[in-house]
Amino acid sequence: MGRLFDGPWPIVIIIVVALLLFAAPKLPAMARSLGQSMRIIKSEVKEMKNDGKAEPPEPSGPVEGTIVNHPKAKPGEPTDGTDVPPSTRA
């Protein structure tokens, strides 16, 4: 007699059968309500993550930069910020 409730599976099966027998007409409405609740929770969590964060500014155009410690440049050669190392510049 004690073996019926030793594991969780017999209890789960009994609950599923009881739901199907007694709540079958209400299952579509319950599923719809659950889906709607999940969408609301998901949107609220997304809003909480973004709350207080400013949106990053849109880049206005190309940004110019300089290259520091170019890998092909020889040590001791001056660099003027171009992409071509001084040793191979024409």
Order of alpha helices (4+ residues) and beta strands (2+ residues): alpha-alpha
